[in-house]
Amino acid sequence: MDLCRADDLSPPATPPGSSVSSSSPSPTLLTRPPQRLRPNYSDPSLGDMLIQPSALFSACELDHLQQVKAAFQQMDPQQKQYFLFEILNCCDTQQLNFVSSYIAPRLKIDFLKELPIEISLYILSFIDDPKTLARASRVSTFWNSLLKDETTWKTLCHKHHYRRRNSTINGTSLLGPPARRLDFSYREYFKRKFNIEAAWENGGKVSTFLDSLDPGLVTSLQFDDDIIVAGCDNHKIEVFDARSGTKLRTMEGHEGGVWALQFHGSGEPGDHRILASGGCDRNVRVWDLDTGRLLHVMRGHTSTVRCLKLRDKNTAVTGSRDNTLRVWDIERGVQKFVLLGHQASVRCLEIHGNLAVSGSYDSTARIWDLDTGRCRHVLSGHYSQIYSIAFDGDKVITGSLDTSIRVWSAETGQCLATLHGHTSLVGQLQLNGHTLVSGGSDGCLRVWDLDSLECIHRISAHDNSVTCLQFDDRRIISGGNDGRTKLWDIKTGRLIRHLTHPAKTVWRLQFNDTKAVIVMQRRRSTNPDESRSAMELHNFDLLADDPTATVTADEDVDMA
């Protein structure tokens, strides 16, 4: 049987150039033996001890044996077969068993080892199932060395679409910049990504924190890889460690419930986090989130600040129940513009570039230029209040109490389509590319293709209103007033699993590739009539704590 020699190393993905000298081969080039190694004879009856021929035959017998061997080698194939036929007919059962045990392994040919390296790797590239590749790596040392080739795993990353997905929520990217590492391994990267996806399907590590939030409604939520920030109607902003769930600080100062907040920045040196918040006290407050220090209190609104978005670390836009929007310079703590035009409370807003879009209880949406403070378009068409809005710079999507969703052109202000299907208020919208997901007070989720303007999936998700949702290119998570949090396959609309145990209501949720944060209200086990706040931190990167892991989960890998 062939033995894997020391020079049977993992080959390069492409053959060496013609300039490589044959007298000094590359150490990474897999060299194949020109012929099979001749095994030594051993006697099974003696415990497979090696025996020299001189111990079995006299010199005359050895000479005769060599003559018979030479004569056999001179025969044609048909003569050799007849000779073997006669020899085997002279053998007893024990000798035939010996012949069989000797021949069987010699008839097993490693086809990958017989082929050129490039063809062997090309054959392996057709295997899509990583479990099959893992089993193949245990067949032999040679197969194991083949499957260490990075090209195979890079191809598999392509097939499984394992690249970072920019799931953006509240205007803030949850991903860091692309990483470039000399020791990067596609094999280890695939392994980690595959395990993360498996944890999403089957359940990751769940940490539950009861009463970490004071009694009251959680109105807003945002997190990144390091911190979780929650705004509450008890006037407080709570900050938690995103890895351990430990409360880092409570930021107090608002004199009413906090109804909107957003932070910008990564917390890295030179990129400190800035948080803006607004609420029932009509003020907008700017904080240094890394230290908890209050930087500015900006006054101007005459009623509750209902929605807030950051364009960057210098500019914030707020919408209020006083019917106005205001643009703030949060670096200096001063007001830049008052955006007038709505005739009722401003319920929702979104920002893209230098444009902001707002939805109001006056049944209209408006498109604003943040550089000039001028209203570009008034989007009229809904018959009742607008509760939700989405904007990607090209299309504006509005959801209304009239149960319809309207698609508008940001350039012309014209209504491009009206999407029907919900039977109650459309309170949740998220837009990503040509995919729109909507959630309504009818408990339904709907997935829309904005290229064809058709509903792809109609999902009866909850027994009560959908209170929050988020999606990326693989999954949707929805939370409802029925206290359920559910994970859905966005491609098929199939329910994958329930993410949490039933609660009284789910307030807010947010997720990225490796984590999900869900805040909810639960009934106390000792007294079902009383409620308590609960925050669940789901970690799906189960290899993150492994110090031997080669790839970190927050890396952005270029598959080019």
DAHUZI-V229804 format. One record per backbone hydrogen bond with DSSP energy under -0.5 kcal/mol. CO is the residue of the C=O (numbers start at 0). NH is the residue of the N-H. E is the energy in kcal/mol with one decimal. If there is no record, write none. Layout:
CO:NH:E
CO:NH:E
This chain:
2:4:-0.7
4:7:-2.2
6:8:-1.8
6:30:-0.8
16:19:-1.7
20:23:-0.9
25:28:-1.5
28:30:-0.6
36:38:-0.6
40:50:-2.0
41:43:-0.6
42:45:-1.7
42:47:-1.4
42:48:-0.7
43:46:-1.6
48:42:-1.4
51:54:-1.8
52:55:-1.7
52:56:-2.2
57:61:-2.6
58:62:-2.1
59:63:-2.1
60:64:-2.4
61:65:-2.1
62:66:-1.6
63:67:-2.2
64:68:-2.3
65:69:-2.4
66:70:-2.3
67:71:-2.3
68:72:-2.0
69:73:-0.9
70:74:-0.5
71:74:-1.2
75:79:-2.5
76:80:-2.2
77:81:-1.9
78:82:-2.6
79:83:-2.6
80:84:-2.1
81:85:-2.2
82:86:-2.4
83:87:-2.9
84:88:-1.6
85:89:-0.7
86:89:-1.1
87:90:-1.4
91:95:-2.4
92:96:-2.5
93:97:-1.8
94:98:-2.3
95:99:-2.8
96:100:-2.6
97:101:-1.7
98:102:-2.5
99:103:-2.6
100:104:-0.6
101:105:-0.6
102:106:-1.3
103:106:-0.8
103:107:-0.5
104:107:-0.8
106:108:-0.7
108:110:-1.1
109:113:-1.3
110:114:-1.0
115:119:-2.2
116:120:-2.6
117:121:-1.9
118:122:-2.3
119:123:-1.9
120:124:-1.4
122:125:-1.5
123:126:-1.8
125:127:-0.7
127:129:-0.7
128:131:-0.5
128:132:-1.6
129:133:-2.4
130:134:-2.2
131:135:-2.4
132:136:-2.0
134:137:-1.3
135:138:-1.7
135:139:-0.5
139:143:-2.3
140:144:-2.1
141:145:-2.2
142:146:-2.3
144:147:-1.0
145:148:-1.7
148:151:-0.6
148:152:-0.9
149:153:-2.4
150:154:-2.3
151:155:-1.7
152:156:-2.1
153:157:-1.9
154:158:-2.3
155:159:-2.1
156:161:-2.6
157:160:-1.2
160:162:-1.6
163:165:-0.5
164:166:-1.9
165:167:-0.9
166:173:-0.6
168:171:-2.1
171:168:-1.4
180:183:-1.2
184:188:-2.2
185:189:-3.0
186:190:-2.3
187:191:-2.3
188:192:-2.7
189:193:-3.1
190:194:-2.0
191:195:-2.2
192:196:-2.4
193:197:-2.1
194:198:-2.0
195:199:-2.1
196:200:-1.9
197:201:-2.6
198:202:-2.7
203:205:-0.5
204:538:-3.1
206:536:-2.9
207:209:-0.6
208:211:-0.6
208:534:-2.1
216:218:-0.7
216:232:-2.4
219:230:-2.1
221:228:-3.3
225:241:-2.9
226:223:-2.3
227:239:-2.7
228:221:-2.1
229:237:-2.6
230:218:-2.2
230:219:-1.4
231:234:-0.9
231:257:-2.7
234:252:-0.5
234:253:-0.6
235:231:-2.2
236:250:-3.3
237:229:-2.5
238:247:-2.8
238:248:-1.5
239:227:-2.3
240:244:-2.3
245:240:-3.0
248:238:-2.5
249:251:-0.7
250:236:-1.6
253:252:-0.5
256:258:-0.7
256:279:-2.6
259:277:-2.5
261:275:-2.5
263:273:-2.7
267:270:-2.8
270:265:-0.8
270:266:-2.7
270:267:-0.5
272:288:-1.6
272:289:-0.7
273:263:-2.2
274:286:-3.1
275:261:-2.0
276:284:-2.7
277:258:-1.7
277:259:-1.9
278:281:-1.6
278:304:-2.5
281:300:-0.6
282:278:-0.8
282:284:-0.5
283:297:-3.5
284:276:-2.3
285:294:-3.3
285:295:-1.6
286:274:-2.3
286:288:-1.0
287:290:-0.9
287:291:-2.9
287:292:-0.7
292:287:-3.1
295:285:-2.5
296:298:-0.5
297:283:-2.4
300:299:-0.6
303:305:-0.8
303:320:-2.3
306:318:-2.7
308:316:-2.8
313:329:-1.8
313:330:-0.8
314:310:-2.3
314:311:-1.2
315:327:-3.0
316:308:-2.5
317:325:-2.1
318:305:-1.9
318:306:-1.9
319:322:-1.2
319:345:-2.5
323:319:-2.0
324:338:-3.6
325:317:-2.3
326:335:-3.5
326:336:-1.4
327:315:-1.8
327:329:-0.9
328:332:-2.0
328:333:-1.8
333:328:-3.3
336:326:-2.4
337:339:-0.8
338:324:-1.7
341:340:-0.6
344:346:-0.7
344:360:-2.7
347:358:-2.7
349:356:-2.7
351:354:-1.9
353:369:-3.2
354:351:-2.7
355:367:-3.4
356:349:-2.2
357:365:-2.0
358:346:-2.1
358:347:-1.6
359:362:-1.3
359:385:-2.1
362:380:-0.5
362:381:-0.7
363:359:-1.8
364:378:-3.8
365:357:-2.2
366:375:-3.0
366:376:-1.1
367:355:-2.0
367:369:-0.7
368:372:-2.8
373:368:-2.8
373:375:-0.6
376:366:-2.3
376:378:-0.5
377:379:-0.9
378:364:-1.8
384:386:-0.5
384:400:-2.8
387:398:-2.5
389:396:-2.9
393:409:-2.6
394:391:-1.5
395:407:-2.9
396:389:-2.3
397:405:-2.1
398:386:-2.2
398:387:-1.6
399:402:-1.3
399:425:-1.8
403:399:-1.6
404:418:-3.8
405:397:-2.2
406:415:-3.1
406:416:-1.5
407:395:-2.0
407:409:-0.6
408:412:-2.4
413:408:-2.6
413:415:-0.6
416:406:-2.8
417:419:-0.6
418:404:-2.0
421:420:-0.6
424:426:-0.9
424:440:-2.8
427:438:-2.4
429:436:-2.4
431:434:-1.8
433:449:-3.2
434:431:-2.7
435:447:-3.4
436:429:-1.8
437:445:-2.2
438:426:-0.9
438:427:-2.0
439:442:-1.7
439:465:-1.9
442:460:-1.1
442:461:-2.6
443:439:-1.7
444:458:-3.0
445:437:-2.5
445:447:-0.5
446:455:-3.1
446:456:-1.3
447:435:-2.1
447:449:-0.7
448:452:-1.8
448:453:-1.2
453:448:-2.8
453:455:-0.6
456:446:-2.1
456:458:-0.5
457:459:-0.5
458:444:-2.8
458:460:-1.4
464:466:-0.7
464:480:-2.6
467:478:-2.8
469:476:-2.8
473:489:-1.5
474:471:-2.1
475:487:-3.1
476:469:-1.9
477:485:-2.5
478:466:-1.8
478:467:-1.6
479:482:-1.7
479:505:-1.7
482:502:-1.9
483:479:-1.6
484:498:-2.4
484:499:-0.9
485:477:-2.2
486:495:-2.8
486:496:-1.2
487:475:-2.1
487:489:-0.7
488:492:-2.9
493:488:-2.9
493:495:-0.5
496:486:-2.7
504:506:-0.6
504:520:-2.8
507:518:-2.7
509:516:-3.3
513:539:-3.3
513:540:-0.7
514:511:-2.5
515:537:-3.1
516:509:-2.0
517:535:-3.0
518:506:-1.8
518:507:-1.5
519:533:-2.2
520:503:-2.8
520:504:-1.5
521:531:-3.0
526:523:-0.7
526:529:-2.3
529:523:-2.5
531:521:-3.1
532:210:-2.6
533:519:-2.6
534:208:-2.8
535:517:-2.3
535:537:-0.6
536:206:-2.4
536:538:-0.5
537:515:-1.8
537:539:-0.5
538:204:-2.7
539:541:-1.3
540:543:-1.6
542:545:-1.9
544:546:-0.7
545:548:-1.6
551:554:-1.5
554:556:-0.7
555:178:-1.3
556:558:-0.7
